[in-house]
Amino acid sequence: MNNDAIEEMFEPLGPVTIKRMFGGKGIYHQGLIIALELSDGELLLKADATSAAEFRAAGARQWTYESKKGKPAAMPYWTIPDEALDDPDILQKWLRLAYEAALRAQSPT
């Protein structure tokens, strides 16, 4: 996905900054990373213990990769639920959840 398409997709949330990373892209809103575009073009939104169940219930999949020890490692990023891909109003909800997860990640415990 080119940067213009990413910016347009995230427009319901507000302006984003896009940085190259790990062969893909990191997508930031107000200085916080909220999404990744993987090298294969898949777009993933940030989630955490508070929001992961909602992503799971909507049919999203959590990003995992095989660690150096040969075991799956789960990352705090999830696919965008199918229902949000064609509806900007629904997409806005998921973008907001990703931003809220990023905010919580910055808060001291």
C-alpha positions in Angstrom: 0.0 0.0 0.0 1.5 3.4 -0.8 1.6 6.1 1.8 -1.2 8.1 0.2 -3.5 5.1 0.5 -2.5 4.5 4.1 -3.1 8.2 5.0 -6.5 8.1 3.3 -7.4 4.9 5.2 -6.5 6.4 8.6 -8.1 9.7 7.8 -11.1 9.0 10.1 -8.7 9.0 13.1 -6.6 12.0 12.0 -3.2 12.6 10.5 -0.7 9.8 10.6 3.1 9.6 10.1 4.5 6.7 8.2 8.0 5.3 8.8 9.8 2.5 7.1 10.7 -0.4 9.4 11.5 -4.1 9.2 10.8 -4.2 5.5 7.4 -2.8 6.1 6.0 0.4 7.6 5.1 1.7 11.1 2.0 4.0 11.2 1.9 6.6 13.9 -0.8 8.9 15.2 0.2 11.8 17.5 3.7 10.2 17.9 2.5 6.8 19.0 2.7 3.6 16.8 -0.8 2.4 16.1 -0.4 0.1 13.2 2.1 -1.9 11.0 2.1 -2.7 7.4 4.1 -5.9 6.9 6.4 -6.5 4.0 3.6 -8.6 2.4 1.2 -5.6 2.5 -0.9 -6.9 5.4 -2.1 -4.1 7.6 -2.2 -4.7 11.4 -3.7 -2.6 14.2 -2.3 -2.3 17.7 -4.2 -4.0 20.5 -3.6 -4.9 24.1 -5.1 -6.9 27.0 -8.0 -4.5 27.1 -8.9 -4.6 23.4 -7.6 -7.9 22.1 -10.8 -9.8 23.0 -12.8 -7.4 20.9 -10.5 -7.9 17.9 -10.8 -11.7 18.4 -14.6 -11.6 18.6 -14.7 -9.7 15.3 -12.7 -12.4 13.6 -9.3 -10.6 13.5 -6.1 -12.7 13.8 -3.2 -11.8 16.1 0.2 -11.5 14.4 2.6 -14.2 15.4 6.0 -15.1 14.1 8.5 -17.9 14.8 11.0 -16.8 17.4 14.7 -17.7 17.3 13.9 -20.6 19.7 11.5 -22.0 17.2 8.4 -21.1 19.2 5.5 -18.9 18.1 5.8 -15.4 19.4 2.6 -13.3 19.6 2.8 -9.6 18.9 0.3 -6.9 20.0 -1.0 -6.3 16.5 -4.1 -7.7 14.9 -5.6 -7.8 11.4 -8.4 -5.4 10.7 -11.8 -7.0 11.0 -13.3 -7.7 7.6 -16.4 -5.6 8.4 -14.3 -2.5 8.7 -12.5 -2.8 5.4 -15.4 -1.4 3.4 -17.0 0.9 5.9 -15.2 4.0 7.1 -17.5 4.4 10.1 -16.7 0.9 11.4 -13.0 1.4 10.5 -12.9 4.5 12.7 -13.9 2.4 15.7 -11.0 0.0 15.2 -8.5 2.8 14.5 -9.6 4.5 17.7 -9.1 1.2 19.6 -5.6 0.9 18.2 -4.8 4.5 19.3 -6.3 3.8 22.8 -4.0 0.7 23.1 -1.0 2.8 22.2 -2.0 5.4 24.8 -2.3 2.7 27.5 1.1 1.3 26.5 2.6 4.8 27.3 1.0 5.1 30.7 3.1 4.1 33.7 1.6 1.2 35.7 
